[in-house]
Amino acid sequence: MLADWLERSLDGSVSAPVQGDIPGGRFRVLGPGLLELTPTADETRTPAVVLSAGIHGNETAPIELLGASLARLEAGLLRLGSPVLVILGNLEAIRAGTRFVNTNLNRLFRRDLAEDGMEPDRARQLMEAVDTFYVRHPGRTRLHYDLHTAIRDSQYPRFAVEPFADAVTTPEQWQWLAGADIQAVLHQHDHSWTFSHYGKHYHGAQAFTLELGRALPFGANDLAPLAPMGQLLDALLEGREPASASPSRMAFFRVEHELFRHAEAFRLCFPDDTPNFTEFAPGTRLAEDAEAGPFTVGDTPLRVVFPNARVELGARAALLVTPVPDEET
């Protein structure tokens, strides 16, 4: 049933809630792309976990990775030990194999959202699902891992984005991410209204956007490098301590500047296939915008992350980051 839920959510055949037994607890299909797992043992020492994927529809490896963990749970290879909410985000974009249909879902997770349309409506559904889930499991540590892949290669293929919020990330989380073979961490400098930011900002969750390689179609993903992340997901489902490693094995960065597209006449002044975390020297022109003018690197070298010149007007076209000194990590 759990593996079927993934397929049925994508083919549109999930409608009415369905529930049943699984090893260690019960499952309940709340609606398209929404699956709640509740353990039989009511132990508040285990966290309340939100695992989401497919917020961008063409990022398929995390969906396959989550599906493999759910299949192991259903087969009895795992035993549920924590309450878990599993979310498939933009179902229409997943079916179409596109990043989004009308607008980027991963910029809409704020409670004062006023936009209309399919993606804003889906954002409201997902925010309500997260709100209800955390309220239903009080007294627990809250986690939200939002699983993604990047649209381009990266000098660090597996990296975490730590959302900006008042909640402080615990040392334990850095150890878990290092144990899952995350190679780098990017500290956000401001509110970004992504899905992981929603969990951290509004619910005080330990939350990350996890970039797990490059976006490829279903069936084209090599999941072998993601095996440690799969083991982390398994541990979260079982409510046990994941593998840990020293955070010193990860590179840490912080955002220094954001490039936005203000005009139709906009371009990034480097090739489209430039990998994430590529460094540019002082004096390098990085962008030209008919409204905002050019952007040139100042006295300190900058690295580019998530460059995309084809974003909507007013949207972010790139993050510019610098390494964090060891004593600040």
N, C-alpha and C positions, 0 to 999 in steps of 0.2 A: 504493500500500500504506500509506503513512504517514497519508494522510487517512482511508483506510479503517479504520486502527487506532483512531482516535478513535470512529468510529461503531460499530465492532465491539466496542470496550470497553464502550460504553454499552448496546448491545443484548444483551450477554451472550454473544456468539458467539466471543469470544477465549478459548481454553483452552490448547492446546498451544503451546509456543514456535515462533515463525516468524522466519526471518532472510532477509536478501538484501542486494543491493548498492544503494547510493545514491551520488550524486556526491560523491567525496572519501572514501568509506568504506563502512561496512556498518551495517545496522540489525538489531536483535534484539528481538523481542517477548518479554519475560520472563514475562508473565502479564497478567491483566486490569488495564488502567490503568498498565502499566509498559513503557516503551520505552527501550532503550539504543542510542545512536548512537556508533559508534567510528570515528575517522578512520583512513585508511590511513597517513598520515604520523605517526610517533611522535615528536612534538616536545613536550617537557615544558614549553616556554615558554608554551603555551596552558593555560588553566585547565580543571579538571574541574568541570562545570557541572550543577547540579540545577535543573530548571525544573518547578515544580509548580503545579497549578490544580485547582479543584473540591474543595478540602478542605471547603468549604461548598457543598452541592449546588445552591443557587439562584444562584450567582455565575457567570454564563455568559460574560461578555465575555472574561475571560482564556482560557477554553477556545477560543473562536472566534479569539482573537489568536494563541494557540499553533498552532492548526490552520492558520492562514494562513501562518505561518513554515514549518511542516512541508511544506505544499503547495509553497511556493517552493523548498524544498530538493529535494523529489522531482522537481519540474519542471526542475531544473538551473539555476534562477536563483540559487541559493546553492550553495556547495561546502563540505562539512563540514570543519572544521579543529580542533575541540575535541571531547573525549569529553563526551557529554551524556546525562543521565538525565532523561527526560520522565515526569511522574507525573500521572495523574488520580486524585484522592484518594478521595472518598466516592462510589463509583459508584452505590450504591443511592439515595443522596440526590439525585444528579444526575438519575437516571431519574425520581424522584418529583417533582423540582422544588422540593425542600425544603432548608432549611439543614442539617438532619441528620435521621436516622431515630429514634434512641433517645437519643443524647447527642452533645454538641459534640465532633467529632473533633479540633478544633484546641486542645484542652486536655489531650490524652492522650499527647503525645510525650515520655515520660520512660522511662528504662530499667527503673525499678522498678515499672512499671505492673502492677497486680494485678487490675484490673477484667476482667470477662467480657462478651462480647456482640459484635455485629457490628463496631461502631466501634472498641472496644479491639483486636479481632483485626486490623482493617485498620491501625490505628496500628502494631502490631507488625510487620506485613508491610512497611509503608513504611519504618520505622526499619531493618529488616534490609536492605532494598533500598539505602538510602542508605549504610549501613555497608559493604556489599559493593562498591558502586560506588566509593567513595573508596579502599578498600583496593586495588582493582584498578588504580588510577591514582595511584601514589605519586609524590612529587616535584613535584606540581603545586599551584598555588594552587587553593583550593576555594571555589566560589561556590554559593549557594543563594538563588534568587529564588522566593518563594512568592507567587503572583499571586491577588489577591482583588478583590472589589468590596464596598462598604459597603451596609448595609441602609437608609441614609438619605442625603439630600443633605449636602453639605459645603461650608464656606467655601473649602476647598482640595480640589477633587474628586479630585486625584491626589496621594497622599501615601505616604510610606514609614514603616514602624515598624521601628526599629532594636532588635533583641532585646538584652536584658541578658546579658552574658557577659564573660569575661576577654579574649577576642580583640578587638583594637582595629580599628575600621573605618579603612581606608586613605583618604587624600585622593582617590585615584583613583576610589574608589567614589562619593564625593559628586559628583565631576565628571561621572561617567557618569549618575548619577540626574538631575542638573540638565540634562544634555544630552538626556535622555529626557523632559523636561518634567514631572518630578515637582515639585510646588509647595511641599511642606512635608515635614518630617521630625519624627518623634516618637521621642525617646529613652526606651526602657523603663527602669524603675528597679529591677526585680527579676526573678527567674526567672518565666517565664509558661508554659512547656511547650507553646508553639506549635510548628508544624513548622519555621519559620525559626529559632526558638530552638534546636531540636534540632541543626541543622547547625552553628550557631555555638558552642553550649555544648559539644557532644561532639566536634566535628571541627575547631574553629577556623576555620570557613568565614566568608567575607564573606557575610553573610546578611541578608535583609530580608523582611518582609511588605509587599507593594506593593498598596495600595488604588487601584484604577483606575476610579473612578466609582461608580455606583450599581448594585445588583443588579437585573437585569431578566431576563425569560425569553429563551430562545434566539430569535434573529430580531428582537428589539426593541432590540438594542444599536447605538449609533452608535460605530463604531470609529475614526472620523476623528480625534477628539482623542487617540486612543491610537497614532497613527501613529509618533510618536517612540519610544514604548516598543516597538512592533513592530520598528523599526530597531535598537534595542538588542538585542532577541532575535535578530535576523538576524546581528548582529555576533558575538554569543556563539556561535551555531552555527558560524560561519565561523572563529572563533578570531582575529578581527582586533580592532583597537582601536575601540571604539564612539565615537560623537560625544561631545564633552565641552563643558561650559559651567561658568561660575563658580558655585560653591555659594552665593554671596551672593544669587542669585536665588530661593533657597528660604527659607522661614520655618522656624525650628527651635524645637521645644518639648520639654519634659521632663515626665514624670509626677510629680505632687506627691501624689496620693492616688487610691486605688481605692475605689469604692463596691461593696459586696457585698450580695446579697439573702440575708438570714438567715431571714426568716419568710415564710409565705404572704401575710400582710398586709404588702405592700410596694408602694410607689409612688414614681415619680419626679415631682417637683413642677413639671414643665414639659411642654409639649405633645409628643406622640409624634413630630411632624414637625420637631422642633428640629434644625437642621443640626449636623453635627460642627464643632467648634471655636467654637461659640457661647460668648460670654463672659458670666459672671454676676458681678454686683457683690458686694462684701462685705455680709454680712447676709442674702443670699438663701438661702432654704431650698431645697435641691436634692432631698432624699429623705426618706421616712418609712418606718421599718421597725419592726414590732411588737416585735421582739426587740432590735435594736441602737439604736432610737430615731431621732430626726431627725438629718440632716446639714445644717449651715449653713455657707456660705462665710465664712472668717475675714477677716483684715485685707487679704489680697491677692486680687484678682480671679482667678477660675478659669474655664477653658474646658472644656467637656465633649466627650468623644470616645467613640464606640461606646456611647451610652446604649441600654439595652434592659431594660425592667422585667420582661420575661417570661422571663428566664433561669431555669435550674434553681436550686433552693435551694443556697446555698453558692457560687454562681457570681458572677463579676464582672458588675455591672450598668452600670458606666460607669468611664471613666478621667477624672480631673480634672488638667488640665495648665496649665503657664504657659510663656510665651516664654522662650527661652534668650538671654541677652545676646550680642551679636555677638562679643565677645572669647572666648566659650566654644564657638563653633561650629567 
